[in-house]
Structures are given as structure tokens and as C-alpha cells.
């Protein structure tokens, strides 16, 4: 199992990425009626997913990478 410092470093990386998704969602919401809500929802979902990944990393729980192929 990786060292606690290494796990914390990886979790922090996920949180930093998460902050960008949160900023994008908040900024897009400021567009008012012209706001593309699907974009806001996408970034909100990504934000939550990255927080969950950060938590899993902190707990030492491995999770698989998934790839979506374009059809």
C-alpha cells in the first residue's frame, strides 16, 4: 500500500482538478437565461466524481479507470 503522504498528494491533485470543474460550473451559471445547463450539470457531476475519487484515494481504495469509446 502506498505511503500516507503519497495518497494525500494524489487526493490533493484530484481536489485541484475538482476546483476547476466547480469554477467552470459557477462561471457558466452567471450567463443567466443563456446558460447552457447541460454544461453546468456536466461540470457539477465531474466535481462530485473527483471528490469521490479523492476520498477513495485517502481511504486507500483502488478504483478502475474507465474509457468510453466514441461510436
Residue pairs with C-beta under 8 A, 6 or more apart in sequence:
1 60
2 10
2 60
7 57
7 58
7 60
8 58
10 57
11 54
11 55
11 57
11 58
12 54
14 50
14 51
14 53
14 54
14 57
15 50
15 51
15 54
17 50
18 46
18 47
18 50
18 51
18 54
21 43
21 44
21 46
21 47
21 50
22 43
22 44
22 47
24 39
24 43
25 39
25 40
25 43
25 44
25 47
28 35
28 36
28 39
28 40
28 43
29 35
29 40
53 63
56 62
56 63
